[in-house]
């Protein structure tokens, strides 16, 4: 994110834009996977009949 904040608009090229899109998609994908894992774990714990 620091890199994005430091970019001047006149430095933006199509190549840079594509690379930033790939980086952001990768980070978003990881965040979504982590979120899904937490939700799945939470749902498993709630459905556990032996839960205290």
mmCIF entry with sequence, helices, sheets and N, C-alpha, C, O atoms, coordinates in Angstrom:
data_MODEL
# 
_entry.id   MODEL 
# 
_entity.id                         1 
_entity.type                       polymer 
_entity.pdbx_number_of_molecules   1 
# 
_entity_poly.entity_id                      1 
_entity_poly.type                           'polypeptide(L)' 
_entity_poly.nstd_linkage                   no 
_entity_poly.nstd_monomer                   no 
_entity_poly.pdbx_seq_one_letter_code       
;(UNK)(UNK)(UNK)(UNK)(UNK)(UNK)(UNK)(UNK)(UNK)(UNK)(UNK)(UNK)(UNK)(UNK)(UNK)(UNK)
(UNK)(UNK)(UNK)(UNK)(UNK)(UNK)(UNK)(UNK)(UNK)(UNK)(UNK)(UNK)(UNK)(UNK)(UNK)(UNK)
(UNK)(UNK)(UNK)(UNK)(UNK)(UNK)(UNK)(UNK)(UNK)(UNK)(UNK)(UNK)(UNK)(UNK)(UNK)(UNK)
(UNK)(UNK)(UNK)(UNK)
;
_entity_poly.pdbx_seq_one_letter_code_can   XXXXXXXXXXXXXXXXXXXXXXXXXXXXXXXXXXXXXXXXXXXXXXXXXXXX 
_entity_poly.pdbx_strand_id                 A 
# 
loop_
_entity_poly_seq.entity_id 
_entity_poly_seq.num 
_entity_poly_seq.mon_id 
_entity_poly_seq.hetero 
1 1  UNK n 
1 2  UNK n 
1 3  UNK n 
1 4  UNK n 
1 5  UNK n 
1 6  UNK n 
1 7  UNK n 
1 8  UNK n 
1 9  UNK n 
1 10 UNK n 
1 11 UNK n 
1 12 UNK n 
1 13 UNK n 
1 14 UNK n 
1 15 UNK n 
1 16 UNK n 
1 17 UNK n 
1 18 UNK n 
1 19 UNK n 
1 20 UNK n 
1 21 UNK n 
1 22 UNK n 
1 23 UNK n 
1 24 UNK n 
1 25 UNK n 
1 26 UNK n 
1 27 UNK n 
1 28 UNK n 
1 29 UNK n 
1 30 UNK n 
1 31 UNK n 
1 32 UNK n 
1 33 UNK n 
1 34 UNK n 
1 35 UNK n 
1 36 UNK n 
1 37 UNK n 
1 38 UNK n 
1 39 UNK n 
1 40 UNK n 
1 41 UNK n 
1 42 UNK n 
1 43 UNK n 
1 44 UNK n 
1 45 UNK n 
1 46 UNK n 
1 47 UNK n 
1 48 UNK n 
1 49 UNK n 
1 50 UNK n 
1 51 UNK n 
1 52 UNK n 
# 
_struct_asym.id          A 
_struct_asym.entity_id   1 
# 
loop_
_struct_conf.conf_type_id 
_struct_conf.id 
_struct_conf.pdbx_PDB_helix_id 
_struct_conf.beg_label_comp_id 
_struct_conf.beg_label_asym_id 
_struct_conf.beg_label_seq_id 
_struct_conf.pdbx_beg_PDB_ins_code 
_struct_conf.end_label_comp_id 
_struct_conf.end_label_asym_id 
_struct_conf.end_label_seq_id 
_struct_conf.pdbx_end_PDB_ins_code 
_struct_conf.beg_auth_comp_id 
_struct_conf.beg_auth_asym_id 
_struct_conf.beg_auth_seq_id 
_struct_conf.end_auth_comp_id 
_struct_conf.end_auth_asym_id 
_struct_conf.end_auth_seq_id 
_struct_conf.pdbx_PDB_helix_class 
_struct_conf.details 
_struct_conf.pdbx_PDB_helix_length 
HELX_P HELX_P1 AA1 UNK A 2  ? UNK A 6  ? UNK A 2  UNK A 6  1 ? 5  
HELX_P HELX_P2 AA2 UNK A 9  ? UNK A 11 ? UNK A 9  UNK A 11 5 ? 3  
HELX_P HELX_P3 AA3 UNK A 14 ? UNK A 47 ? UNK A 14 UNK A 47 1 ? 34 
# 
_struct_conf_type.id          HELX_P 
_struct_conf_type.criteria    ? 
_struct_conf_type.reference   ? 
# 
loop_
_atom_site.group_PDB 
_atom_site.id 
_atom_site.type_symbol 
_atom_site.label_atom_id 
_atom_site.label_alt_id 
_atom_site.label_comp_id 
_atom_site.label_asym_id 
_atom_site.label_entity_id 
_atom_site.label_seq_id 
_atom_site.pdbx_PDB_ins_code 
_atom_site.Cartn_x 
_atom_site.Cartn_y 
_atom_site.Cartn_z 
_atom_site.occupancy 
_atom_site.B_iso_or_equiv 
_atom_site.pdbx_formal_charge 
_atom_site.auth_seq_id 
_atom_site.auth_comp_id 
_atom_site.auth_asym_id 
_atom_site.auth_atom_id 
_atom_site.pdbx_PDB_model_num 
ATOM 1   N N  . UNK A 1 1  ? 0.820   -1.194  0.000   1.00 0.00 ? 1  UNK A N  1 
ATOM 2   C CA . UNK A 1 1  ? 0.000   0.000   0.000   1.00 0.00 ? 1  UNK A CA 1 
ATOM 3   C C  . UNK A 1 1  ? 0.864   1.258   0.000   1.00 0.00 ? 1  UNK A C  1 
ATOM 4   O O  . UNK A 1 1  ? 0.494   2.268   -0.598  1.00 0.00 ? 1  UNK A O  1 
ATOM 5   N N  . UNK A 1 2  ? 2.012   1.197   0.669   1.00 0.00 ? 2  UNK A N  1 
ATOM 6   C CA . UNK A 1 2  ? 2.899   2.358   0.675   1.00 0.00 ? 2  UNK A CA 1 
ATOM 7   C C  . UNK A 1 2  ? 3.335   2.702   -0.743  1.00 0.00 ? 2  UNK A C  1 
ATOM 8   O O  . UNK A 1 2  ? 3.415   3.873   -1.115  1.00 0.00 ? 2  UNK A O  1 
ATOM 9   N N  . UNK A 1 3  ? 3.613   1.669   -1.524  1.00 0.00 ? 3  UNK A N  1 
ATOM 10  C CA . UNK A 1 3  ? 4.028   1.884   -2.906  1.00 0.00 ? 3  UNK A CA 1 
ATOM 11  C C  . UNK A 1 3  ? 2.950   2.629   -3.680  1.00 0.00 ? 3  UNK A C  1 
ATOM 12  O O  . UNK A 1 3  ? 3.249   3.564   -4.424  1.00 0.00 ? 3  UNK A O  1 
ATOM 13  N N  . UNK A 1 4  ? 1.716   2.223   -3.509  1.00 0.00 ? 4  UNK A N  1 
ATOM 14  C CA . UNK A 1 4  ? 0.604   2.854   -4.224  1.00 0.00 ? 4  UNK A CA 1 
ATOM 15  C C  . UNK A 1 4  ? 0.475   4.317   -3.829  1.00 0.00 ? 4  UNK A C  1 
ATOM 16  O O  . UNK A 1 4  ? 0.216   5.170   -4.678  1.00 0.00 ? 4  UNK A O  1 
ATOM 17  N N  . UNK A 1 5  ? 0.650   4.610   -2.563  1.00 0.00 ? 5  UNK A N  1 
ATOM 18  C CA . UNK A 1 5  ? 0.518   5.996   -2.087  1.00 0.00 ? 5  UNK A CA 1 
ATOM 19  C C  . UNK A 1 5  ? 1.623   6.899   -2.625  1.00 0.00 ? 5  UNK A C  1 
ATOM 20  O O  . UNK A 1 5  ? 1.436   8.110   -2.750  1.00 0.00 ? 5  UNK A O  1 
ATOM 21  N N  . UNK A 1 6  ? 2.763   6.314   -2.939  1.00 0.00 ? 6  UNK A N  1 
ATOM 22  C CA . UNK A 1 6  ? 3.903   7.113   -3.378  1.00 0.00 ? 6  UNK A CA 1 
ATOM 23  C C  . UNK A 1 6  ? 3.965   7.304   -4.890  1.00 0.00 ? 6  UNK A C  1 
ATOM 24  O O  . UNK A 1 6  ? 4.847   8.012   -5.375  1.00 0.00 ? 6  UNK A O  1 
ATOM 25  N N  . UNK A 1 7  ? 3.065   6.700   -5.639  1.00 0.00 ? 7  UNK A N  1 
ATOM 26  C CA . UNK A 1 7  ? 3.104   6.791   -7.099  1.00 0.00 ? 7  UNK A CA 1 
ATOM 27  C C  . UNK A 1 7  ? 2.536   8.131   -7.557  1.00 0.00 ? 7  UNK A C  1 
ATOM 28  O O  . UNK A 1 7  ? 1.443   8.533   -7.158  1.00 0.00 ? 7  UNK A O  1 
ATOM 29  N N  . UNK A 1 8  ? 3.302   8.808   -8.401  1.00 0.00 ? 8  UNK A N  1 
ATOM 30  C CA . UNK A 1 8  ? 2.801   10.032  -9.026  1.00 0.00 ? 8  UNK A CA 1 
ATOM 31  C C  . UNK A 1 8  ? 1.994   9.637   -10.253 1.00 0.00 ? 8  UNK A C  1 
ATOM 32  O O  . UNK A 1 8  ? 2.316   8.660   -10.930 1.00 0.00 ? 8  UNK A O  1 
ATOM 33  N N  . UNK A 1 9  ? 0.946   10.399  -10.535 1.00 0.00 ? 9  UNK A N  1 
ATOM 34  C CA . UNK A 1 9  ? 0.089   10.059  -11.661 1.00 0.00 ? 9  UNK A CA 1 
ATOM 35  C C  . UNK A 1 9  ? 0.832   10.045  -12.989 1.00 0.00 ? 9  UNK A C  1 
ATOM 36  O O  . UNK A 1 9  ? 0.480   9.278   -13.885 1.00 0.00 ? 9  UNK A O  1 
ATOM 37  N N  . UNK A 1 10 ? 1.846   10.876  -13.124 1.00 0.00 ? 10 UNK A N  1 
ATOM 38  C CA . UNK A 1 10 ? 2.582   10.898  -14.382 1.00 0.00 ? 10 UNK A CA 1 
ATOM 39  C C  . UNK A 1 10 ? 3.499   9.679   -14.543 1.00 0.00 ? 10 UNK A C  1 
ATOM 40  O O  . UNK A 1 10 ? 4.052   9.462   -15.621 1.00 0.00 ? 10 UNK A O  1 
ATOM 41  N N  . UNK A 1 11 ? 3.663   8.878   -13.471 1.00 0.00 ? 11 UNK A N  1 
ATOM 42  C CA . UNK A 1 11 ? 4.477   7.664   -13.536 1.00 0.00 ? 11 UNK A CA 1 
ATOM 43  C C  . UNK A 1 11 ? 3.651   6.434   -13.913 1.00 0.00 ? 11 UNK A C  1 
ATOM 44  O O  . UNK A 1 11 ? 4.213   5.371   -14.177 1.00 0.00 ? 11 UNK A O  1 
ATOM 45  N N  . UNK A 1 12 ? 2.334   6.566   -13.940 1.00 0.00 ? 12 UNK A N  1 
ATOM 46  C CA . UNK A 1 12 ? 1.468   5.413   -14.188 1.00 0.00 ? 12 UNK A CA 1 
ATOM 47  C C  . UNK A 1 12 ? 1.524   5.016   -15.662 1.00 0.00 ? 12 UNK A C  1 
ATOM 48  O O  . UNK A 1 12 ? 1.269   5.820   -16.559 1.00 0.00 ? 12 UNK A O  1 
ATOM 49  N N  . UNK A 1 13 ? 1.866   3.755   -15.875 1.00 0.00 ? 13 UNK A N  1 
ATOM 50  C CA . UNK A 1 13 ? 1.908   3.196   -17.229 1.00 0.00 ? 13 UNK A CA 1 
ATOM 51  C C  . UNK A 1 13 ? 0.952   2.002   -17.274 1.00 0.00 ? 13 UNK A C  1 
ATOM 52  O O  . UNK A 1 13 ? 0.567   1.482   -16.226 1.00 0.00 ? 13 UNK A O  1 
ATOM 53  N N  . UNK A 1 14 ? 0.571   1.569   -18.455 1.00 0.00 ? 14 UNK A N  1 
ATOM 54  C CA . UNK A 1 14 ? -0.281  0.369   -18.543 1.00 0.00 ? 14 UNK A CA 1 
ATOM 55  C C  . UNK A 1 14 ? 0.374   -0.851  -17.879 1.00 0.00 ? 14 UNK A C  1 
ATOM 56  O O  . UNK A 1 14 ? -0.312  -1.663  -17.257 1.00 0.00 ? 14 UNK A O  1 
ATOM 57  N N  . UNK A 1 15 ? 1.683   -0.975  -18.010 1.00 0.00 ? 15 UNK A N  1 
ATOM 58  C CA . UNK A 1 15 ? 2.403   -2.090  -17.397 1.00 0.00 ? 15 UNK A CA 1 
ATOM 59  C C  . UNK A 1 15 ? 2.321   -2.022  -15.867 1.00 0.00 ? 15 UNK A C  1 
ATOM 60  O O  . UNK A 1 15 ? 2.085   -3.034  -15.206 1.00 0.00 ? 15 UNK A O  1 
ATOM 61  N N  . UNK A 1 16 ? 2.517   -0.836  -15.319 1.00 0.00 ? 16 UNK A N  1 
ATOM 62  C CA . UNK A 1 16 ? 2.422   -0.657  -13.870 1.00 0.00 ? 16 UNK A CA 1 
ATOM 63  C C  . UNK A 1 16 ? 1.004   -0.942  -13.391 1.00 0.00 ? 16 UNK A C  1 
ATOM 64  O O  . UNK A 1 16 ? 0.816   -1.579  -12.354 1.00 0.00 ? 16 UNK A O  1 
ATOM 65  N N  . UNK A 1 17 ? 0.022   -0.482  -14.126 1.00 0.00 ? 17 UNK A N  1 
ATOM 66  C CA . UNK A 1 17 ? -1.372  -0.710  -13.759 1.00 0.00 ? 17 UNK A CA 1 
ATOM 67  C C  . UNK A 1 17 ? -1.676  -2.197  -13.708 1.00 0.00 ? 17 UNK A C  1 
ATOM 68  O O  . UNK A 1 17 ? -2.319  -2.669  -12.770 1.00 0.00 ? 17 UNK A O  1 
ATOM 69  N N  . UNK A 1 18 ? -1.221  -2.934  -14.703 1.00 0.00 ? 18 UNK A N  1 
ATOM 70  C CA . UNK A 1 18 ? -1.451  -4.373  -14.749 1.00 0.00 ? 18 UNK A CA 1 
ATOM 71  C C  . UNK A 1 18 ? -0.782  -5.072  -13.569 1.00 0.00 ? 18 UNK A C  1 
ATOM 72  O O  . UNK A 1 18 ? -1.379  -5.947  -12.942 1.00 0.00 ? 18 UNK A O  1 
ATOM 73  N N  . UNK A 1 19 ? 0.444   -4.689  -13.269 1.00 0.00 ? 19 UNK A N  1 
ATOM 74  C CA . UNK A 1 19 ? 1.154   -5.293  -12.132 1.00 0.00 ? 19 UNK A CA 1 
ATOM 75  C C  . UNK A 1 19 ? 0.445   -4.997  -10.819 1.00 0.00 ? 19 UNK A C  1 
ATOM 76  O O  . UNK A 1 19 ? 0.325   -5.882  -9.972  1.00 0.00 ? 19 UNK A O  1 
ATOM 77  N N  . UNK A 1 20 ? -0.023  -3.776  -10.638 1.00 0.00 ? 20 UNK A N  1 
ATOM 78  C CA . UNK A 1 20 ? -0.741  -3.426  -9.417  1.00 0.00 ? 20 UNK A CA 1 
ATOM 79  C C  . UNK A 1 20 ? -2.052  -4.208  -9.308  1.00 0.00 ? 20 UNK A C  1 
ATOM 80  O O  . UNK A 1 20 ? -2.426  -4.642  -8.219  1.00 0.00 ? 20 UNK A O  1 
ATOM 81  N N  . UNK A 1 21 ? -2.738  -4.384  -10.416 1.00 0.00 ? 21 UNK A N  1 
ATOM 82  C CA . UNK A 1 21 ? -3.978  -5.167  -10.409 1.00 0.00 ? 21 UNK A CA 1 
ATOM 83  C C  . UNK A 1 21 ? -3.695  -6.604  -9.986  1.00 0.00 ? 21 UNK A C  1 
ATOM 84  O O  . UNK A 1 21 ? -4.456  -7.182  -9.209  1.00 0.00 ? 21 UNK A O  1 
ATOM 85  N N  . UNK A 1 22 ? -2.615  -7.182  -10.487 1.00 0.00 ? 22 UNK A N  1 
ATOM 86  C CA . UNK A 1 22 ? -2.258  -8.554  -10.112 1.00 0.00 ? 22 UNK A CA 1 
ATOM 87  C C  . UNK A 1 22 ? -1.946  -8.655  -8.620  1.00 0.00 ? 22 UNK A C  1 
ATOM 88  O O  . UNK A 1 22 ? -2.377  -9.592  -7.947  1.00 0.00 ? 22 UNK A O  1 
ATOM 89  N N  . UNK A 1 23 ? -1.199  -7.689  -8.118  1.00 0.00 ? 23 UNK A N  1 
ATOM 90  C CA . UNK A 1 23 ? -0.840  -7.692  -6.695  1.00 0.00 ? 23 UNK A CA 1 
ATOM 91  C C  . UNK A 1 23 ? -2.092  -7.560  -5.827  1.00 0.00 ? 23 UNK A C  1 
ATOM 92  O O  . UNK A 1 23 ? -2.260  -8.298  -4.857  1.00 0.00 ? 23 UNK A O  1 
ATOM 93  N N  . UNK A 1 24 ? -2.959  -6.628  -6.178  1.00 0.00 ? 24 UNK A N  1 
ATOM 94  C CA . UNK A 1 24 ? -4.171  -6.423  -5.387  1.00 0.00 ? 24 UNK A CA 1 
ATOM 95  C C  . UNK A 1 24 ? -5.092  -7.637  -5.451  1.00 0.00 ? 24 UNK A C  1 
ATOM 96  O O  . UNK A 1 24 ? -5.695  -8.004  -4.442  1.00 0.00 ? 24 UNK A O  1 
ATOM 97  N N  . UNK A 1 25 ? -5.210  -8.261  -6.612  1.00 0.00 ? 25 UNK A N  1 
ATOM 98  C CA . UNK A 1 25 ? -6.048  -9.450  -6.745  1.00 0.00 ? 25 UNK A CA 1 
ATOM 99  C C  . UNK A 1 25 ? -5.501  -10.592 -5.897  1.00 0.00 ? 25 UNK A C  1 
ATOM 100 O O  . UNK A 1 25 ? -6.262  -11.334 -5.275  1.00 0.00 ? 25 UNK A O  1 
ATOM 101 N N  . UNK A 1 26 ? -4.206  -10.725 -5.875  1.00 0.00 ? 26 UNK A N  1 
ATOM 102 C CA . UNK A 1 26 ? -3.575  -11.781 -5.080  1.00 0.00 ? 26 UNK A CA 1 
ATOM 103 C C  . UNK A 1 26 ? -3.835  -11.550 -3.591  1.00 0.00 ? 26 UNK A C  1 
ATOM 104 O O  . UNK A 1 26 ? -4.184  -12.483 -2.868  1.00 0.00 ? 26 UNK A O  1 
ATOM 105 N N  . UNK A 1 27 ? -3.668  -10.316 -3.138  1.00 0.00 ? 27 UNK A N  1 
ATOM 106 C CA . UNK A 1 27 ? -3.911  -9.988  -1.730  1.00 0.00 ? 27 UNK A CA 1 
ATOM 107 C C  . UNK A 1 27 ? -5.385  -10.184 -1.373  1.00 0.00 ? 27 UNK A C  1 
ATOM 108 O O  . UNK A 1 27 ? -5.706  -10.723 -0.314  1.00 0.00 ? 27 UNK A O  1 
ATOM 109 N N  . UNK A 1 28 ? -6.262  -9.753  -2.246  1.00 0.00 ? 28 UNK A N  1 
ATOM 110 C CA . UNK A 1 28 ? -7.702  -9.910  -1.995  1.00 0.00 ? 28 UNK A CA 1 
ATOM 111 C C  . UNK A 1 28 ? -8.060  -11.383 -1.944  1.00 0.00 ? 28 UNK A C  1 
ATOM 112 O O  . UNK A 1 28 ? -8.858  -11.800 -1.105  1.00 0.00 ? 28 UNK A O  1 
ATOM 113 N N  . UNK A 1 29 ? -7.481  -12.171 -2.832  1.00 0.00 ? 29 UNK A N  1 
ATOM 114 C CA . UNK A 1 29 ? -7.739  -13.608 -2.829  1.00 0.00 ? 29 UNK A CA 1 
ATOM 115 C C  . UNK A 1 29 ? -7.312  -14.256 -1.532  1.00 0.00 ? 29 UNK A C  1 
ATOM 116 O O  . UNK A 1 29 ? -8.028  -15.095 -0.985  1.00 0.00 ? 29 UNK A O  1 
ATOM 117 N N  . UNK A 1 30 ? -6.165  -13.878 -1.043  1.00 0.00 ? 30 UNK A N  1 
ATOM 118 C CA . UNK A 1 30 ? -5.681  -14.424 0.232   1.00 0.00 ? 30 UNK A CA 1 
ATOM 119 C C  . UNK A 1 30 ? -6.602  -14.002 1.371   1.00 0.00 ? 30 UNK A C  1 
ATOM 120 O O  . UNK A 1 30 ? -6.917  -14.806 2.249   1.00 0.00 ? 30 UNK A O  1 
ATOM 121 N N  . UNK A 1 31 ? -7.031  -12.753 1.359   1.00 0.00 ? 31 UNK A N  1 
ATOM 122 C CA . UNK A 1 31 ? -7.913  -12.272 2.419   1.00 0.00 ? 31 UNK A CA 1 
ATOM 123 C C  . UNK A 1 31 ? -9.245  -13.006 2.389   1.00 0.00 ? 31 UNK A C  1 
ATOM 124 O O  . UNK A 1 31 ? -9.777  -13.379 3.435   1.00 0.00 ? 31 UNK A O  1 
ATOM 125 N N  . UNK A 1 32 ? -9.782  -13.214 1.197   1.00 0.00 ? 32 UNK A N  1 
ATOM 126 C CA . UNK A 1 32 ? -11.048 -13.935 1.080   1.00 0.00 ? 32 UNK A CA 1 
ATOM 127 C C  . UNK A 1 32 ? -10.914 -15.381 1.532   1.00 0.00 ? 32 UNK A C  1 
ATOM 128 O O  . UNK A 1 32 ? -11.814 -15.912 2.183   1.00 0.00 ? 32 UNK A O  1 
ATOM 129 N N  . UNK A 1 33 ? -9.800  -16.021 1.195   1.00 0.00 ? 33 UNK A N  1 
ATOM 130 C CA . UNK A 1 33 ? -9.569  -17.401 1.636   1.00 0.00 ? 33 UNK A CA 1 
ATOM 131 C C  . UNK A 1 33 ? -9.463  -17.465 3.156   1.00 0.00 ? 33 UNK A C  1 
ATOM 132 O O  . UNK A 1 33 ? -10.019 -18.368 3.782   1.00 0.00 ? 33 UNK A O  1 
ATOM 133 N N  . UNK A 1 34 ? -8.761  -16.522 3.743   1.00 0.00 ? 34 UNK A N  1 
ATOM 134 C CA . UNK A 1 34 ? -8.631  -16.485 5.207   1.00 0.00 ? 34 UNK A CA 1 
ATOM 135 C C  . UNK A 1 34 ? -9.983  -16.264 5.857   1.00 0.00 ? 34 UNK A C  1 
ATOM 136 O O  . UNK A 1 34 ? -10.319 -16.921 6.843   1.00 0.00 ? 34 UNK A O  1 
ATOM 137 N N  . UNK A 1 35 ? -10.755 -15.346 5.313   1.00 0.00 ? 35 UNK A N  1 
ATOM 138 C CA . UNK A 1 35 ? -12.079 -15.057 5.852   1.00 0.00 ? 35 UNK A CA 1 
ATOM 139 C C  . UNK A 1 35 ? -12.973 -16.289 5.752   1.00 0.00 ? 35 UNK A C  1 
ATOM 140 O O  . UNK A 1 35 ? -13.699 -16.612 6.692   1.00 0.00 ? 35 UNK A O  1 
ATOM 141 N N  . UNK A 1 36 ? -12.918 -16.975 4.613   1.00 0.00 ? 36 UNK A N  1 
ATOM 142 C CA . UNK A 1 36 ? -13.733 -18.181 4.425   1.00 0.00 ? 36 UNK A CA 1 
ATOM 143 C C  . UNK A 1 36 ? -13.328 -19.260 5.415   1.00 0.00 ? 36 UNK A C  1 
ATOM 144 O O  . UNK A 1 36 ? -14.192 -19.944 5.965   1.00 0.00 ? 36 UNK A O  1 
ATOM 145 N N  . UNK A 1 37 ? -12.023 -19.429 5.656   1.00 0.00 ? 37 UNK A N  1 
ATOM 146 C CA . UNK A 1 37 ? -11.560 -20.417 6.632   1.00 0.00 ? 37 UNK A CA 1 
ATOM 147 C C  . UNK A 1 37 ? -12.095 -20.112 8.021   1.00 0.00 ? 37 UNK A C  1 
ATOM 148 O O  . UNK A 1 37 ? -12.542 -21.015 8.728   1.00 0.00 ? 37 UNK A O  1 
ATOM 149 N N  . UNK A 1 38 ? -12.051 -18.850 8.414   1.00 0.00 ? 38 UNK A N  1 
ATOM 150 C CA . UNK A 1 38 ? -12.554 -18.453 9.732   1.00 0.00 ? 38 UNK A CA 1 
ATOM 151 C C  . UNK A 1 38 ? -14.051 -18.734 9.830   1.00 0.00 ? 38 UNK A C  1 
ATOM 152 O O  . UNK A 1 38 ? -14.523 -19.257 10.840  1.00 0.00 ? 38 UNK A O  1 
ATOM 153 N N  . UNK A 1 39 ? -14.800 -18.383 8.775   1.00 0.00 ? 39 UNK A N  1 
ATOM 154 C CA . UNK A 1 39 ? -16.250 -18.628 8.778   1.00 0.00 ? 39 UNK A CA 1 
ATOM 155 C C  . UNK A 1 39 ? -16.546 -20.124 8.837   1.00 0.00 ? 39 UNK A C  1 
ATOM 156 O O  . UNK A 1 39 ? -17.428 -20.556 9.579   1.00 0.00 ? 39 UNK A O  1 
ATOM 157 N N  . UNK A 1 40 ? -15.816 -20.908 8.064   1.00 0.00 ? 40 UNK A N  1 
ATOM 158 C CA . UNK A 1 40 ? -16.022 -22.356 8.071   1.00 0.00 ? 40 UNK A CA 1 
ATOM 159 C C  . UNK A 1 40 ? -15.736 -22.944 9.446   1.00 0.00 ? 40 UNK A C  1 
ATOM 160 O O  . UNK A 1 40 ? -16.492 -23.776 9.947   1.00 0.00 ? 40 UNK A O  1 
ATOM 161 N N  . UNK A 1 41 ? -14.643 -22.506 10.045  1.00 0.00 ? 41 UNK A N  1 
ATOM 162 C CA . UNK A 1 41 ? -14.290 -22.993 11.380  1.00 0.00 ? 41 UNK A CA 1 
ATOM 163 C C  . UNK A 1 41 ? -15.360 -22.606 12.389  1.00 0.00 ? 41 UNK A C  1 
ATOM 164 O O  . UNK A 1 41 ? -15.739 -23.413 13.237  1.00 0.00 ? 41 UNK A O  1 
ATOM 165 N N  . UNK A 1 42 ? -15.842 -21.386 12.299  1.00 0.00 ? 42 UNK A N  1 
ATOM 166 C CA . UNK A 1 42 ? -16.892 -20.914 13.207  1.00 0.00 ? 42 UNK A CA 1 
ATOM 167 C C  . UNK A 1 42 ? -18.157 -21.756 13.037  1.00 0.00 ? 42 UNK A C  1 
ATOM 168 O O  . UNK A 1 42 ? -18.776 -22.158 14.023  1.00 0.00 ? 42 UNK A O  1 
ATOM 169 N N  . UNK A 1 43 ? -18.540 -22.020 11.790  1.00 0.00 ? 43 UNK A N  1 
ATOM 170 C CA . UNK A 1 43 ? -19.739 -22.826 11.537  1.00 0.00 ? 43 UNK A CA 1 
ATOM 171 C C  . UNK A 1 43 ? -19.566 -24.247 12.041  1.00 0.00 ? 43 UNK A C  1 
ATOM 172 O O  . UNK A 1 43 ? -20.519 -24.837 12.551  1.00 0.00 ? 43 UNK A O  1 
ATOM 173 N N  . UNK A 1 44 ? -18.370 -24.812 11.910  1.00 0.00 ? 44 UNK A N  1 
ATOM 174 C CA . UNK A 1 44 ? -18.120 -26.161 12.421  1.00 0.00 ? 44 UNK A CA 1 
ATOM 175 C C  . UNK A 1 44 ? -18.228 -26.191 13.936  1.00 0.00 ? 44 UNK A C  1 
ATOM 176 O O  . UNK A 1 44 ? -18.797 -27.127 14.499  1.00 0.00 ? 44 UNK A O  1 
ATOM 177 N N  . UNK A 1 45 ? -17.693 -25.188 14.596  1.00 0.00 ? 45 UNK A N  1 
ATOM 178 C CA . UNK A 1 45 ? -17.753 -25.126 16.048  1.00 0.00 ? 45 UNK A CA 1 
ATOM 179 C C  . UNK A 1 45 ? -19.194 -24.995 16.523  1.00 0.00 ? 45 UNK A C  1 
ATOM 180 O O  . UNK A 1 45 ? -19.577 -25.605 17.521  1.00 0.00 ? 45 UNK A O  1 
ATOM 181 N N  . UNK A 1 46 ? -19.987 -24.211 15.822  1.00 0.00 ? 46 UNK A N  1 
ATOM 182 C CA . UNK A 1 46 ? -21.396 -24.022 16.211  1.00 0.00 ? 46 UNK A CA 1 
ATOM 183 C C  . UNK A 1 46 ? -22.206 -25.282 16.004  1.00 0.00 ? 46 UNK A C  1 
ATOM 184 O O  . UNK A 1 46 ? -23.160 -25.529 16.741  1.00 0.00 ? 46 UNK A O  1 
ATOM 185 N N  . UNK A 1 47 ? -21.845 -26.087 15.012  1.00 0.00 ? 47 UNK A N  1 
ATOM 186 C CA . UNK A 1 47 ? -22.609 -27.293 14.729  1.00 0.00 ? 47 UNK A CA 1 
ATOM 187 C C  . UNK A 1 47 ? -22.094 -28.518 15.456  1.00 0.00 ? 47 UNK A C  1 
ATOM 188 O O  . UNK A 1 47 ? -22.654 -29.604 15.306  1.00 0.00 ? 47 UNK A O  1 
ATOM 189 N N  . UNK A 1 48 ? -21.033 -28.366 16.246  1.00 0.00 ? 48 UNK A N  1 
ATOM 190 C CA . UNK A 1 48 ? -20.445 -29.493 16.997  1.00 0.00 ? 48 UNK A CA 1 
ATOM 191 C C  . UNK A 1 48 ? -21.379 -29.863 18.155  1.00 0.00 ? 48 UNK A C  1 
ATOM 192 O O  . UNK A 1 48 ? -21.592 -29.047 19.052  1.00 0.00 ? 48 UNK A O  1 
ATOM 193 N N  . UNK A 1 49 ? -21.937 -31.073 18.149  1.00 0.00 ? 49 UNK A N  1 
ATOM 194 C CA . UNK A 1 49 ? -22.863 -31.470 19.227  1.00 0.00 ? 49 UNK A CA 1 
ATOM 195 C C  . UNK A 1 49 ? -22.178 -31.655 20.570  1.00 0.00 ? 49 UNK A C  1 
ATOM 196 O O  . UNK A 1 49 ? -22.849 -31.673 21.602  1.00 0.00 ? 49 UNK A O  1 
ATOM 197 N N  . UNK A 1 50 ? -20.849 -31.796 20.581  1.00 0.00 ? 50 UNK A N  1 
ATOM 198 C CA . UNK A 1 50 ? -20.122 -32.010 21.823  1.00 0.00 ? 50 UNK A CA 1 
ATOM 199 C C  . UNK A 1 50 ? -19.516 -30.722 22.380  1.00 0.00 ? 50 UNK A C  1 
ATOM 200 O O  . UNK A 1 50 ? -18.728 -30.737 23.326  1.00 0.00 ? 50 UNK A O  1 
ATOM 201 N N  . UNK A 1 51 ? -19.907 -29.622 21.767  1.00 0.00 ? 51 UNK A N  1 
ATOM 202 C CA . UNK A 1 51 ? -19.398 -28.315 22.216  1.00 0.00 ? 51 UNK A CA 1 
ATOM 203 C C  . UNK A 1 51 ? -19.943 -27.992 23.588  1.00 0.00 ? 51 UNK A C  1 
ATOM 204 O O  . UNK A 1 51 ? -21.099 -28.302 23.877  1.00 0.00 ? 51 UNK A O  1 
ATOM 205 N N  . UNK A 1 52 ? -19.148 -27.383 24.436  1.00 0.00 ? 52 UNK A N  1 
ATOM 206 C CA . UNK A 1 52 ? -19.588 -26.979 25.793  1.00 0.00 ? 52 UNK A CA 1 
ATOM 207 C C  . UNK A 1 52 ? -20.590 -25.873 25.731  1.00 0.00 ? 52 UNK A C  1 
ATOM 208 O O  . UNK A 1 52 ? -21.065 -25.411 26.768  1.00 0.00 ? 52 UNK A O  1 
# 
